[in-house]
Amino acid sequence: MPPNDPSDLTLIIHRSAEGDEAARNALWANLHERLRVMARQRLAGESAPQCDPTELVHEAFLKLDPMALAPKDRQHFFALAARAMRQVLVEQARAARRDKRGGGQSPVTLLTLHGSESDSRVVDALDLERALTELEALDGRKSRAIELSYFAGLSDDEVAGTLGISSATVKRDLRTARAWLASALD
């Protein structure tokens, strides 16, 4: 389990970024289950997942080189983890499409983008990536808020802290971004 005090986790993250192998191992041990929960949430809506949560976490963690990324704190680490998971899922979707010559893409359910299961839709991971990339070009903050909320599973307050904006602004950004994505994905 992660330390109760976020500053303890931040210290572990900083030491890991400085190359402390014991800190890197402690970071992995402390965050592994939280990352698995994030991965399970992302994979739950897929009709034919390309991997299991443990594999997704391991692939994402390999992308998270703390020495190169130097996360500032716990929230920044989870933001980087969200980006890494997004990259892994997109790479797997591209590989599946390439392997099947355009068929058999792995759909992703956008529960978080629509707010409830009754409003959920199945969307191809590559279509989602394309839409998020377009949104990022239009409004990087809104795209980042979606990424932190959906891929990292951060609360509105945590997203606000990570982006340095108010929770009310996060709520507005997420509402607007979800509407834009719904339109872009139709």
N, CA, C and O of each residue as an XYZ file, in Angstrom:
744
protein
N       0.842     -1.189      0.000
C       0.000      0.000      0.000
C       0.879      1.241      0.000
O       1.957      1.228      0.593
N       0.443      2.307     -0.649
C       1.211      3.543     -0.640
C       1.276      4.101      0.769
O       0.393      3.846      1.589
N       2.324      4.861      1.046
C       2.416      5.489      2.352
C       1.207      6.373      2.596
O       0.622      6.906      1.653
N       0.826      6.531      3.875
C      -0.314      7.384      4.215
C      -0.029      8.842      3.913
O      -0.930      9.583      3.519
N       1.184      9.250      4.089
C       1.570     10.637      3.895
C       2.076     10.817      2.462
O       3.100     10.240      2.096
N       1.367     11.614      1.644
C       1.811     11.812      0.255
C       3.235     12.338      0.153
O       3.909     12.108     -0.851
N       3.707     13.047      1.192
C       5.079     13.564      1.133
C       6.084     12.419      1.203
O       7.170     12.527      0.635
N       5.739     11.296      1.905
C       6.607     10.125      1.929
C       6.741      9.555      0.520
O       7.841      9.216      0.085
N       5.627      9.450     -0.184
C       5.649      8.944     -1.545
C       6.417      9.898     -2.452
O       7.157      9.459     -3.332
N       6.248     11.184     -2.245
C       6.989     12.165     -3.038
C       8.489     12.002     -2.818
O       9.268     12.102     -3.765
N       8.896     11.752     -1.585
C      10.311     11.533     -1.281
C      10.829     10.289     -1.996
O      11.926     10.301     -2.552
N      10.037      9.215     -1.980
C      10.428      7.985     -2.683
C      10.565      8.274     -4.180
O      11.510      7.809     -4.816
N       9.633      9.032     -4.739
C       9.673      9.377     -6.165
C      10.941     10.177     -6.473
O      11.616      9.907     -7.466
N      11.264     11.144     -5.642
C      12.462     11.969     -5.865
C      13.721     11.116     -5.795
O      14.609     11.248     -6.638
N      13.804     10.246     -4.799
C      14.998      9.385     -4.662
C      15.117      8.444     -5.857
O      16.217      8.198     -6.352
N      13.990      7.921     -6.314
C      14.001      7.047     -7.475
C      14.494      7.807     -8.702
O      15.277      7.279     -9.492
N      14.039      9.033     -8.858
C      14.454      9.863     -9.994
C      15.943     10.183     -9.944
O      16.569     10.430    -10.974
N      16.504     10.176     -8.739
C      17.944     10.437     -8.581
C      18.776      9.183     -8.815
O      20.004      9.233     -8.747
N      18.114      8.052     -9.093
C      18.836      6.831     -9.407
C      18.959      5.847     -8.256
O      19.650      4.837     -8.389
N      18.316      6.110     -7.143
C      18.359      5.218     -5.990
C      17.546      3.958     -6.306
O      16.317      4.002     -6.374
N      18.248      2.836     -6.500
C      17.580      1.584     -6.885
C      16.627      1.092     -5.805
O      15.559      0.568     -6.120
N      16.997      1.254     -4.531
C      16.110      0.847     -3.438
C      14.824      1.673     -3.467
O      13.739      1.149     -3.215
N      14.950      2.957     -3.773
C      13.767      3.824     -3.867
C      12.910      3.408     -5.055
O      11.682      3.427     -4.971
N      13.547      3.033     -6.162
C      12.779      2.583     -7.331
C      11.986      1.327     -6.983
O      10.815      1.206     -7.345
N      12.624      0.393     -6.282
C      11.925     -0.820     -5.857
C      10.788     -0.494     -4.892
O       9.707     -1.077     -4.978
N      11.038      0.441     -3.972
C       9.990      0.861     -3.028
C       8.847      1.537     -3.773
O       7.679      1.340     -3.439
N       9.185      2.334     -4.784
C       8.163      3.004     -5.594
C       7.279      1.958     -6.272
O       6.052      2.058     -6.248
N       7.906      0.969     -6.868
C       7.156     -0.094     -7.532
C       6.252     -0.816     -6.540
O       5.078     -1.055     -6.819
N       6.809     -1.162     -5.377
C       6.032     -1.895     -4.367
C       4.854     -1.053     -3.862
O       3.760     -1.580     -3.660
N       5.071      0.240     -3.660
C       4.032      1.116     -3.121
C       2.941      1.444     -4.129
O       1.792      1.666     -3.746
N       3.282      1.475     -5.397
C       2.322      1.955     -6.394
C       1.748      0.858     -7.276
O       0.808      1.102     -8.032
N       2.294     -0.333     -7.192
C       1.871     -1.402     -8.080
C       0.365     -1.642     -8.028
O      -0.283     -1.711     -9.072
N      -0.201     -1.771     -6.830
C      -1.633     -2.062     -6.727
C      -2.475     -0.890     -7.234
O      -3.486     -1.111     -7.901
N      -2.084      0.347     -6.936
C      -2.842      1.510     -7.430
C      -2.827      1.546     -8.959
O      -3.837      1.852     -9.594
N      -1.673      1.232     -9.535
C      -1.589      1.202    -10.998
C      -2.422      0.051    -11.569
O      -3.012      0.195    -12.639
N      -2.478     -1.089    -10.870
C      -3.318     -2.206    -11.328
C      -4.801     -1.824    -11.300
O      -5.560     -2.202    -12.192
N      -5.207     -1.078    -10.276
C      -6.597     -0.613    -10.200
C      -6.889      0.292    -11.401
O      -7.925      0.157    -12.053
N      -5.962      1.216    -11.687
C      -6.130      2.095    -12.846
C      -6.244      1.259    -14.121
O      -7.102      1.520    -14.964
N      -5.378      0.256    -14.256
C      -5.375     -0.579    -15.459
C      -6.672     -1.381    -15.578
O      -7.240     -1.487    -16.665
N      -7.143     -1.948    -14.458
C      -8.411     -2.698    -14.484
C      -9.550     -1.797    -14.945
O     -10.400     -2.216    -15.730
N      -9.566     -0.549    -14.455
C     -10.620      0.388    -14.849
C     -10.559      0.655    -16.345
O     -11.600      0.709    -17.001
N      -9.369      0.824    -16.896
C      -9.238      1.126    -18.313
C      -9.593     -0.071    -19.175
O     -10.135      0.097    -20.268
N      -9.296     -1.284    -18.705
C      -9.528     -2.484    -19.508
C     -10.928     -3.065    -19.328
O     -11.358     -3.894    -20.130
N     -11.637     -2.646    -18.295
C     -12.946     -3.227    -17.981
C     -13.932     -3.112    -19.131
O     -14.751     -4.011    -19.323
N     -13.879     -2.053    -19.886
C     -14.851     -1.845    -20.944
C     -14.459     -2.433    -22.275
O     -15.232     -2.345    -23.230
N     -13.287     -3.029    -22.375
C     -12.869     -3.584    -23.651
C     -13.548     -4.925    -23.893
O     -13.611     -5.765    -22.995
N     -14.050     -5.121    -25.089
C     -14.702     -6.392    -25.399
C     -13.673     -7.497    -25.631
O     -13.953     -8.668    -25.375
N     -12.498     -7.134    -26.110
C     -11.433     -8.111    -26.333
C     -10.102     -7.466    -25.958
O      -9.340     -7.071    -26.840
N      -9.812     -7.354    -24.656
C      -8.577     -6.694    -24.237
C      -7.343     -7.359    -24.836
O      -7.276     -8.582    -24.954
N      -6.382     -6.544    -25.207
C      -5.133     -7.047    -25.771
C      -4.180     -7.521    -24.682
O      -3.196     -8.204    -24.970
N      -4.470     -7.158    -23.417
C      -3.604     -7.545    -22.311
C      -4.427     -7.566    -21.027
O      -5.589     -7.160    -21.007
N      -3.801     -8.047    -19.962
C      -4.473     -8.016    -18.668
C      -3.919     -6.832    -17.870
O      -2.916     -6.240    -18.267
N      -4.558     -6.483    -16.753
C      -4.107     -5.310    -15.987
C      -2.641     -5.372    -15.565
O      -1.938     -4.363    -15.603
N      -2.187     -6.545    -15.167
C      -0.789     -6.675    -14.737
C       0.158     -6.379    -15.898
O       1.154     -5.677    -15.726
N      -0.152     -6.908    -17.066
C       0.682     -6.652    -18.239
C       0.676     -5.167    -18.592
O       1.722     -4.601    -18.911
N      -0.488     -4.538    -18.538
C      -0.573     -3.112    -18.836
C       0.270     -2.301    -17.858
O       0.975     -1.377    -18.263
N       0.200     -2.644    -16.570
C       0.997     -1.942    -15.562
C       2.484     -2.128    -15.835
O       3.252     -1.168    -15.772
N       2.891     -3.349    -16.136
C       4.311     -3.602    -16.379
C       4.800     -2.858    -17.608
O       5.875     -2.259    -17.588
N       4.015     -2.891    -18.679
C       4.399     -2.163    -19.893
C       4.485     -0.658    -19.632
O       5.419      0.007    -20.080
N       3.504     -0.133    -18.906
C       3.507      1.305    -18.593
C       4.687      1.656    -17.702
O       5.336      2.683    -17.902
N       4.969      0.806    -16.719
C       6.074      1.098    -15.795
C       7.405      1.107    -16.527
O       8.298      1.879    -16.180
N       7.549      0.246    -17.550
C       8.778      0.255    -18.344
C       8.961      1.591    -19.069
O      10.086      2.040    -19.289
N       7.849      2.214    -19.432
C       7.916      3.527    -20.082
C       8.232      4.646    -19.095
O       8.704      5.715    -19.482
N       7.967      4.385    -17.812
C       8.176      5.400    -16.779
C       9.601      5.307    -16.257
O       9.866      4.602    -15.283
N      10.494      5.997    -16.886
C      11.872      6.036    -16.421
C      12.000      7.224    -15.479
O      12.183      8.353    -15.935
N      11.905      6.986    -14.153
C      11.922      8.104    -13.217
C      13.164      8.981    -13.330
O      13.109     10.174    -13.032
N      14.282      8.400    -13.757
C      15.494      9.201    -13.879
C      15.362     10.204    -15.020
O      15.871     11.321    -14.930
N      14.676      9.805    -16.097
C      14.514     10.704    -17.239
C      13.335     11.650    -17.043
O      13.383     12.803    -17.472
N      12.266     11.162    -16.391
C      11.048     11.946    -16.256
C      11.062     12.871    -15.047
O      10.478     13.954    -15.092
N      11.717     12.464    -13.976
C      11.812     13.236    -12.737
C      10.462     13.791    -12.290
O      10.272     15.007    -12.264
N       9.517     12.905    -11.936
C       8.226     13.400    -11.453
C       8.405     14.236    -10.194
O       9.231     13.923     -9.337
N       7.610     15.316    -10.092
C       7.730     16.246     -8.970
C       7.083     15.719     -7.701
O       7.563     15.983     -6.598
N       5.991     14.974     -7.854
C       5.250     14.506     -6.694
C       4.335     13.365     -7.123
O       4.376     12.917     -8.269
N       3.519     12.907     -6.195
C       2.607     11.789     -6.413
C       1.658     12.050     -7.585
O       1.482     11.189     -8.447
N       1.057     13.219     -7.615
C       0.094     13.529     -8.684
C       0.783     13.564    -10.044
O       0.241     13.077    -11.036
N       1.972     14.138    -10.082
C       2.705     14.192    -11.341
C       3.060     12.770    -11.798
O       2.983     12.460    -12.987
N       3.449     11.910    -10.848
C       3.750     10.522    -11.186
C       2.529      9.853    -11.816
O       2.654      9.186    -12.843
N       1.339     10.026    -11.206
C       0.140      9.397    -11.752
C      -0.233     10.000    -13.106
O      -0.796      9.309    -13.955
N       0.070     11.266    -13.310
C      -0.167     11.872    -14.621
C       0.734     11.214    -15.664
O       0.295     10.924    -16.777
N       1.987     10.983    -15.300
C       2.908     10.306    -16.220
C       2.472      8.856    -16.449
O       2.573      8.340    -17.562
N       1.990      8.205    -15.392
C       1.511      6.829    -15.523
C       0.307      6.771    -16.462
O       0.185      5.848    -17.267
N      -0.572      7.753    -16.355
C      -1.739      7.809    -17.239
C      -1.301      7.928    -18.693
O      -1.832      7.245    -19.569
N      -0.334      8.796    -18.941
C       0.177      8.972    -20.309
C       0.804      7.673    -20.805
O       0.606      7.284    -21.956
N       1.561      7.002    -19.935
C       2.208      5.746    -20.330
C       1.167      4.672    -20.648
O       1.312      3.943    -21.630
N       0.115      4.568    -19.823
C      -0.935      3.577    -20.090
C      -1.642      3.890    -21.406
O      -1.947      2.987    -22.185
N      -1.895      5.149    -21.642
C      -2.534      5.555    -22.895
C      -1.653      5.129    -24.068
O      -2.156      4.591    -25.055
N      -0.353      5.362    -23.970
C       0.561      4.994    -25.051
C       0.576      3.487    -25.278
O       0.570      3.033    -26.422
N       0.595      2.712    -24.201
C       0.606      1.252    -24.321
C      -0.674      0.774    -25.008
O      -0.614     -0.050    -25.921
N      -1.826      1.283    -24.577
C      -3.094      0.862    -25.182
C      -3.161      1.226    -26.661
O      -3.660      0.448    -27.474
N      -2.661      2.402    -27.005
C      -2.664      2.820    -28.412
C      -1.714      1.948    -29.225
O      -2.048      1.533    -30.335
N      -0.541      1.669    -28.684
C       0.408      0.796    -29.386
C      -0.189     -0.583    -29.620
O      -0.025     -1.160    -30.695
N      -0.885     -1.116    -28.610
C      -1.506     -2.434    -28.759
C      -2.627     -2.405    -29.788
O      -2.769     -3.343    -30.572
N      -3.414     -1.353    -29.796
C      -4.489     -1.232    -30.777
C      -3.915     -1.131    -32.187
O      -4.440     -1.735    -33.122
N      -2.844     -0.371    -32.334
C      -2.196     -0.258    -33.651
C      -1.650     -1.611    -34.095
O      -1.784     -1.988    -35.259
N      -1.034     -2.339    -33.163
C      -0.492     -3.656    -33.504
C      -1.610     -4.608    -33.909
O      -1.463     -5.362    -34.871
N      -2.725     -4.581    -33.184
C      -3.855     -5.450    -33.519
C      -4.404     -5.103    -34.890
O      -4.721     -5.992    -35.680
N      -4.518     -3.815    -35.176
C      -5.025     -3.389    -36.483
C      -4.061     -3.803    -37.583
O      -4.470     -4.282    -38.640
N      -2.772     -3.610    -37.316
C      -1.755     -3.972    -38.297
C      -1.758     -5.489    -38.516
O      -1.673     -5.953    -39.653
N      -1.854     -6.258    -37.430
C      -1.843     -7.717    -37.536
C      -3.059     -8.247    -38.282
O      -2.976     -9.276    -38.954
N      -4.166     -7.565    -38.171
C      -5.397     -8.057    -38.794
C      -5.801     -7.218    -40.004
O      -6.942     -7.275    -40.461
N      -4.853     -6.443    -40.510
C      -5.080     -5.621    -41.706
C      -6.327     -4.763    -41.591
O      -7.173     -4.733    -42.484
N      -6.416     -4.067    -40.465
C      -7.510     -3.124    -40.308
C      -8.690     -3.640    -39.532
O      -9.573     -2.851    -39.193
N      -8.757     -4.911    -39.233
C      -9.906     -5.445    -38.522
C      -9.567     -5.787    -37.083
O      -8.397     -5.828    -36.703
N     -10.581     -6.029    -36.301
C     -10.402     -6.511    -34.944
C      -9.831     -5.503    -33.970
O      -9.177     -5.885    -33.000
N     -10.066     -4.219    -34.211
C      -9.570     -3.228    -33.276
C     -10.147     -3.476    -31.895
O     -11.248     -4.005    -31.744
N      -9.381     -3.084    -30.896
C      -9.813     -3.293    -29.523
C     -10.604     -2.087    -29.047
O     -10.032     -1.005    -28.914
N     -11.923     -2.234    -28.781
C     -12.714     -1.093    -28.343
C     -12.456     -0.740    -26.884
O     -12.101     -1.595    -26.073
N     -12.640      0.520    -26.575
C     -12.483      1.018    -25.217
C     -13.808      1.655    -24.823
O     -14.375      2.427    -25.596
N     -14.307      1.344    -23.635
C     -15.544      1.959    -23.167
C     -15.213      3.261    -22.480
O     -14.336      3.303    -21.616
N     -15.892      4.310    -22.845
C     -15.608      5.625    -22.287
C     -16.599      5.950    -21.186
O     -17.361      6.910    -21.302
N     -16.601      5.164    -20.117
C     -17.518      5.410    -19.010
C     -17.283      6.778    -18.408
O     -18.228      7.527    -18.161
N     -16.019      7.107    -18.170
C     -15.682      8.363    -17.515
C     -16.014      9.558    -18.402
O     -16.360     10.626    -17.898
N     -15.911      9.387    -19.702
C     -16.176     10.513    -20.589
C     -17.656     10.878    -20.618
O     -18.011     12.004    -20.968
N     -18.507      9.948    -20.258
C     -19.939     10.220    -20.319
C     -20.616     10.250    -18.967
O     -21.785     10.622    -18.865
N     -19.891      9.861    -17.921
C     -20.419     10.040    -16.580
C     -21.125      8.862    -15.956
O     -21.122      8.742    -14.731
N     -21.740      7.972    -16.746
C     -22.412      6.824    -16.155
C     -22.421      5.679    -17.143
O     -22.256      5.873    -18.348
N     -22.615      4.476    -16.614
C     -22.607      3.305    -17.482
C     -23.723      3.343    -18.509
O     -23.555      2.858    -19.628
N     -24.853      3.909    -18.142
C     -25.971      3.945    -19.082
C     -25.666      4.818    -20.290
O     -26.267      4.649    -21.351
N     -24.734      5.751    -20.130
C     -24.360      6.626    -21.237
C     -23.096      6.159    -21.940
O     -22.629      6.823    -22.865
N     -22.529      5.019    -21.518
C     -21.236      4.604    -22.053
C     -21.363      4.167    -23.510
O     -22.417      3.731    -23.972
N     -20.250      4.302    -24.202
C     -20.169      3.905    -25.596
C     -18.897      3.117    -25.784
O     -17.939      3.300    -25.032
N     -18.866      2.255    -26.759
C     -17.638      1.550    -27.099
C     -16.992      2.312    -28.241
O     -17.609      2.571    -29.275
N     -15.731      2.665    -28.026
C     -15.003      3.464    -29.005
C     -13.658      2.797    -29.248
O     -13.014      2.329    -28.309
N     -13.241      2.754    -30.480
C     -11.951      2.211    -30.852
C     -10.842      3.037    -30.199
O     -10.909      4.266    -30.188
N      -9.829      2.369    -29.659
C      -8.721      3.056    -28.982
C      -8.007      4.027    -29.915
O      -7.570      5.092    -29.479
N      -7.885      3.677    -31.185
C      -7.197      4.575    -32.124
C      -8.056      5.796    -32.448
O      -7.527      6.890    -32.647
N      -9.374      5.616    -32.503
C     -10.253      6.769    -32.692
C     -10.166      7.705    -31.497
O     -10.142      8.926    -31.651
N     -10.121      7.119    -30.301
C      -9.975      7.927    -29.092
C      -8.659      8.689    -29.112
O      -8.622      9.876    -28.787
N      -7.588      8.020    -29.490
C      -6.278      8.684    -29.556
C      -6.307      9.842    -30.550
O      -5.785     10.921    -30.270
N      -6.918      9.615    -31.711
C      -7.018     10.664    -32.718
C      -7.793     11.860    -32.163
O      -7.376     13.007    -32.325
N      -8.924     11.582    -31.509
C      -9.746     12.658    -30.957
C      -9.002     13.409    -29.845
O      -9.052     14.638    -29.785
N      -8.315     12.675    -28.970
C      -7.564     13.348    -27.904
C      -6.424     14.196    -28.462
O      -6.118     15.265    -27.934
N      -5.804     13.714    -29.526
C      -4.732     14.491    -30.169
C      -5.301     15.769    -30.785
O      -4.684     16.831    -30.694
N      -6.475     15.671    -31.409
C      -7.129     16.868    -31.962
C      -7.508     17.838    -30.853
O      -7.302     19.045    -30.979
N      -8.066     17.304    -29.760
C      -8.436     18.157    -28.631
C      -7.205     18.833    -28.042
O      -7.249     20.005    -27.668
N      -6.112     18.089    -27.963
C      -4.878     18.663    -27.425
C      -4.400     19.841    -28.276
O      -3.897     20.832    -27.747
N      -4.558     19.728    -29.584
C      -4.173     20.825    -30.474
C      -5.069     22.040    -30.265
O      -4.611     23.178    -30.366
N      -6.343     21.799    -29.972
C      -7.289     22.890    -29.752
C      -7.170     23.484    -28.351
O      -7.185     24.702    -28.174
N      -7.051     22.602    -27.358
C      -7.012     23.063    -25.963
C      -6.282     22.014    -25.131
O      -6.880     21.052    -24.649
N      -4.992     22.220    -24.976
C      -4.142     21.270    -24.270
C      -4.583     21.001    -22.840
O      -4.489     19.868    -22.367
N      -5.063     22.027    -22.146
C      -5.469     21.845    -20.746
C      -6.665     20.909    -20.644
O      -6.697     20.046    -19.767
N      -7.633     21.061    -21.510
C      -8.805     20.182    -21.478
C      -8.412     18.739    -21.810
O      -8.905     17.798    -21.188
N      -7.530     18.572    -22.785
C      -7.049     17.242    -23.135
C      -6.312     16.619    -21.964
O      -6.487     15.435    -21.675
N      -5.500     17.399    -21.300
C      -4.737     16.906    -20.139
C      -5.687     16.541    -18.991
O      -5.467     15.549    -18.296
N      -6.737     17.338    -18.794
C      -7.713     17.049    -17.738
C      -8.404     15.712    -18.002
O      -8.596     14.921    -17.079
N      -8.778     15.457    -19.258
C      -9.392     14.178    -19.620
C      -8.410     13.042    -19.364
O      -8.774     12.016    -18.790
N      -7.182     13.226    -19.784
C      -6.173     12.185    -19.602
C      -5.967     11.867    -18.119
O      -5.897     10.698    -17.742
N      -5.870     12.888    -17.289
C      -5.665     12.686    -15.850
C      -6.878     12.044    -15.199
O      -6.740     11.183    -14.329
N      -8.060     12.460    -15.616
C      -9.288     11.919    -15.041
C      -9.529     10.493    -15.514
O      -9.797      9.606    -14.704
N      -9.435     10.270    -16.806
C      -9.778      8.973    -17.381
C      -8.668      7.939    -17.213
O      -8.913      6.845    -16.702
N      -7.453      8.277    -17.637
C      -6.378      7.296    -17.611
C      -5.740      7.149    -16.234
O      -5.372      6.039    -15.850
N      -5.600      8.236    -15.483
C      -4.976      8.145    -14.157
C      -6.009      7.941    -13.061
O      -5.655      7.557    -11.946
N      -7.273      8.190    -13.355
C      -8.310      8.018    -12.343
C      -8.228      9.031    -11.220
O      -8.704      8.777    -10.114
N      -7.616     10.199    -11.500
C      -7.500     11.231    -10.476
C      -8.847     11.914    -10.252
O      -9.641     12.066    -11.180
N      -9.089     12.316     -9.024
C     -10.302     13.068     -8.703
C     -10.191     14.475     -9.293
O      -9.117     14.891     -9.728
N     -11.303     15.195     -9.303
C     -11.278     16.575     -9.813
C     -10.297     17.426     -9.026
O      -9.585     18.246     -9.606
N     -10.250     17.243     -7.710
C      -9.310     18.014     -6.885
C      -7.861     17.668     -7.216
O      -7.003     18.550     -7.256
N      -7.588     16.386     -7.453
C      -6.230     15.983     -7.816
C      -5.849     16.512     -9.195
O      -4.716     16.944     -9.409
N      -6.794     16.477    -10.124
C      -6.539     17.041    -11.456
C      -6.241     18.540    -11.321
O      -5.311     19.060    -11.937
N      -7.046     19.216    -10.506
C      -6.845     20.651    -10.287
C      -5.453     20.922     -9.728
O      -4.767     21.836    -10.186
N      -5.032     20.133     -8.740
C      -3.707     20.315     -8.156
C      -2.594     20.069     -9.151
O      -1.597     20.791     -9.171
N      -2.765     19.045     -9.983
C      -1.754     18.715    -10.979
C      -1.643     19.800    -12.044
O      -0.544     20.144    -12.478
N      -2.787     20.335    -12.461
C      -2.789     21.347    -13.521
C      -2.628     22.768    -12.988
O      -2.418     23.704    -13.759
N      -2.728     22.929    -11.660
C      -2.585     24.260    -11.074
C      -3.770     25.169    -11.350
O      -3.612     26.375    -11.540
N      -4.967     24.577    -11.370
C      -6.183     25.355    -11.597
C      -7.201     24.975    -10.524
O      -6.955     24.057     -9.742
N      -8.329     25.661    -10.475
C      -9.347     25.373     -9.462
C     -10.170     24.144     -9.843
O     -10.229     23.761    -11.011
N     -10.798     23.538     -8.847
C     -11.669     22.381     -9.094
C     -12.855     22.770     -9.972
O     -13.296     21.982    -10.808
N     -13.365     23.974     -9.784
C     -14.485     24.432    -10.610
C     -14.068     24.509    -12.081
O     -14.843     24.158    -12.970
N     -12.856     24.965    -12.329
C     -12.353     25.030    -13.706
C     -12.193     23.634    -14.273
O     -12.493     23.402    -15.444
N     -11.720     22.691    -13.449
C     -11.585     21.307    -13.900
C     -12.949     20.752    -14.290
O     -13.085     20.119    -15.337
N     -13.955     20.985    -13.457
C     -15.303     20.481    -13.759
C     -15.797     21.048    -15.097
O     -16.351     20.318    -15.919
N     -15.593     22.344    -15.306
C     -16.003     22.966    -16.577
C     -15.211     22.385    -17.742
O     -15.777     22.054    -18.784
N     -13.896     22.263    -17.558
C     -13.055     21.720    -18.627
C     -13.470     20.296    -18.989
O     -13.560     19.956    -20.169
N     -13.725     19.461    -17.976
C     -14.118     18.078    -18.240
C     -15.471     18.001    -18.938
O     -15.653     17.211    -19.865
N     -16.411     18.818    -18.494
C     -17.736     18.831    -19.117
C     -17.607     19.235    -20.596
O     -18.188     18.594    -21.472
N     -16.855     20.280    -20.859
C     -16.665     20.754    -22.232
C     -15.909     19.727    -23.072
O     -16.279     19.446    -24.213
N     -14.842     19.169    -22.490
C     -14.030     18.197    -23.225
C     -14.821     16.937    -23.541
O     -14.712     16.394    -24.640
N     -15.617     16.467    -22.585
C     -16.436     15.275    -22.832
C     -17.424     15.522    -23.967
O     -17.620     14.661    -24.824
N     -18.038     16.687    -23.971
C     -18.988     17.022    -25.039
C     -18.264     17.087    -26.381
O     -18.766     16.579    -27.384
N     -17.089     17.710    -26.401
C     -16.327     17.822    -27.635
C     -15.930     16.422    -28.133
O     -16.058     16.122    -29.320
N     -15.448     15.572    -27.213
C     -15.045     14.218    -27.607
C     -16.230     13.412    -28.122
O     -16.106     12.683    -29.106
N     -17.371     13.538    -27.467
C     -18.560     12.810    -27.931
C     -18.895     13.195    -29.362
O     -19.221     12.345    -30.191
N     -18.809     14.498    -29.639
C     -19.070     14.979    -31.002
C     -18.016     14.477    -31.982
O     -18.340     14.042    -33.087
N     -16.761     14.541    -31.571
C     -15.660     14.127    -32.456
C     -15.691     12.631    -32.737
O     -15.256     12.190    -33.801
N     -16.198     11.855    -31.798
C     -16.215     10.408    -31.957
C     -17.466      9.887    -32.651
O     -17.546      8.703    -32.976
N     -18.444     10.764    -32.881
C     -19.664     10.346    -33.602
C     -19.421     10.302    -35.087
O     -20.328      9.974    -35.852
